[in-house]
Amino acid sequence: MEELIFMVEESPEGGYTAKGVGLSIYTQGDTLELLKASVIDAVRCHFDDAKKRIVRLHIVREEVIAA
């Protein structure tokens, strides 16, 4: 089964964005649950076939702290 990897980041405007690694797929959602649904929809639209794929969301969170 083919595995697709998406880099997920928090958007400065709020919500989340996801970009497919090595794919021309980009989507967004206000919450992680909405983002997951958007990723599934974007993958189905991009490939336009009935083949099942594993989608891995790599959530990147950057935090700056003062020391």
Phi, psi and omega in degrees: 000135181288139179247131177248137181246133177239134173270123182249131178227152172286136180275141177300332180277355184108152181084199185223153174236151178224131178235129179291133178282118182075012180232154176264054179239127179220133179210173182212164177201152181288329178230168178296324179295317177293325178296317179301315178297321179293321179296314180300315179297317181295320179295315179298320179291321183295315185270334175050045175216177183263006182293135178278141180224151173268132178246123179250125178260117178260104186271118181254126179234121180258130181228131179251131178231153177266141179232000000 
